[in-house]
Amino acid sequence: MASSISPGELRRKLNKSGTIIVDVRQPSEFREGHIPKAKLIPSSSLPRRAGDLRRFKEIVVVCRSGSRSSRAAKQLAEMGFGNVRNLTGGMNAWERAGFPVEKK
């Protein structure tokens, strides 16, 4: 079962190696702004691309509001990923907190 993580907790982890941030939004949404170092894997591609992720690292899943990422985190947990967390409130909460956003 995947647990949640607040934007503040994730912000503190950003400087530590080992946490993988997976953004499950669409490429156009990702380009509008994402968490630095986030890896884009749209939710529809997750079953096919889960092999790109390291099973034993902490994985934080992100979307716009926390809904799609919650489903994706559950899906990863069911695939055997042991340390999966969902960003509470998604990018909306991250941006409201004033944390860094990368655009490209």
C-alpha positions, 0 to 999 in steps of 0.5 A: 500500500502506498502512503502519502508525503506532504510537499514540505517533506518532499522538499526536504528530501530533494537534496538527498539522493535516492528519492525518485520523483515520478510525474504521471501527468501528460507531457504538455502538463509536465512542460508547463511546470514540474518538480526539479529532477522529476521523471515523466512517466504518464499514467497510461505508460506506467505498466510498460515503463515501470521497469525504468524505475529502481524497485528498492528506492523511495518513489514519490508519485506526482500529478496535478491534484493528487488523484491520478498519482494516488492511483498510480502509486497504488498500481506501483505498490501492486507491482511490487515496489515497496516504498511508494508515496503519493504527493498530497495535493499534487503540483497544486499544493507544491506550487502553493507552498512556493517550492521550485518548479522547472519548465521545459 
